[in-house]
Amino acid sequence: MSRGEPPDSVYVIIEGEVEILGETPAGEFIVAVVGRNELQGEMGVIHEHASGRYGAREDASARCCALPRTSSCACSPKTPVARCT
């Protein structure tokens, strides 16, 4: 996930940790740290005009699974879990 690029995937953290990074004129700062079984990038994929204003840095042991935006997801009030095809 690179700052400035629109997000193209949701990432599931399988192992390790990923720092979510912001930037100001004074420099880079950590917005959040996500770990095992957490998602990253979901809001950027859901919102069509996401700006990609955050970056990410993973530790050496991090493993992630990418779920590309090209998957079509549908949510229904009758089935509270999203279906991806």
Steps between C-alpha positions, in 0.01 A plus 500: 500500500665822386408849609345705223371203301133404514458170687442197280466227764395421854780332693448236768794483737591131542813543719703785644407866511452782252540867588257739331686822425391860455710798404511867593748772402688404819540139383352154513298369796329173596120522479433141613655157530298204371578138569388143450145452368447874449411676175675790336382707206132406518373859520709601200355217292141566612517873417530547127697826519752401767818706487756258637618756754652237730791266444597175671818344628512133600741334738731227373269220620180644351296295254189640337228369271374748237133502398491705177243770433399309185304255718137607510356501850135521591344545842141413578292574812394133496861380503711723725829372355638630170512256211796534267508350154 
